[in-house]
């Protein structure tokens, strides 16, 4: 696992956006896995700026969803389908046909989960999956004690996660109790995992995920098992890392040709 400490969220967004742009230049039809929430917005804004400036042609790129609420209509402004279309697909100038995600409105939710897992495989697999981390260490909606081998499935959200997400709704009562999420095993099949964390509130979770044991209690710690995992954190989120100076030194000495 590579840990990169950046000055702030904007610097993290630019760094990851350039990694995405480099991937798309090399593989124009790349399948990019995206996360929702406020943390990855600087990434999407920086990547869209590169597209507008003609620095990268993303017209053949494909976008896939990490998770989705169960029961929210597809057109609901806070359904993750709507969020991804609004924050990623449209700013990149892509058509909705470039997007794939699970059906959170399906009558048979389990079948929808299995269908999405299958669709990702049939699409050739995810080339780069962008991740956030919850204050309790969750990735996607794999809450603490999720199986490290789990596949795309329905999960019940913890009260903490519902409270964390309530800022996107008018009230906590409107936040769904269930979601479809790529499982940890599904996530680990992506060729490159990039986790972005910013803010002091993520410092404990980052330290446990990076420097603690691999444990289902901290789902993000599963990234330690991946052959190409990158954790990008700002100074505040890096505040609890014991090896922060080592991470700074290794990144400073990294050959430019290696990229992110």
C-alpha positions, 0 to 999 in steps of 0.5 A: 500500500502506498500512502501519499500525504498532500497539503489539502483536498484540492491537491489530492483531487488534482493528483488523483485526477491526473492518475485518472487522466493518465489511465484514460490516455493509455486505455481510452475505454477504461472502466472507472469506478467512482464513489459519492459524497463530498470527499471525491468532488475535487477529483471530479472537478479537476478531471472535468477541467482537464477534459474541458482544457483538451488535456484528455479525451474521456469520450470513450471512458466508462463509469461504474457505481460503487453503491446505491440506496435501496428504495429511492426512485432512480430519479431521486436527486440523492439516489447515487445514480443521480449523483454520479450522473450529475457530478461525474458523467455529465461534467465529463461530457459522457452519455448516460450509456457510459454509466453502469450501476446496480438497480436499487429499485428492483423487486428482487434486490438479491438478483440485482446484486448478482446481476451487477457483479456479473456485469462488472466482470463482463465489462472487463473489470474495473481499471481504477476504483476510487474509494472514500472511507467512513469514520468507522472505517467502512468502504463502499457500504461495507460496514464494520464486520463485513466479510473480506470476501463479500460480493455485491449485496444488500447491507443494512446501514449503521446508525452512524453512517445514516447520521453521516449521510443525513446532511444530504437529506432534509432529515435523518428519517429520509435516509434509507436503511438499506443499500446495495454495495459492491462487496469487499471481495468485489472491490479488491478485484479492481486493478487499482484502488485509490482511497481519498480521505480528507479532514481530521474526522477521518484520521483515526479510520485512516490510521487503523486502515493503513497501520492496523491489522487487517480486520473485518472490524475496519473494512478499509484495512482490506486494501492492505491485501491489494497489489496496487492500492494507493491511499491519498490523505491530506495533512489533517487525515494523516494526523494519526499516522505513526509512519507519516514521515516515512510515507512523505520520504518514500513518496518524495523519492519515488521515480516520476515514471512510476506514476500514482 
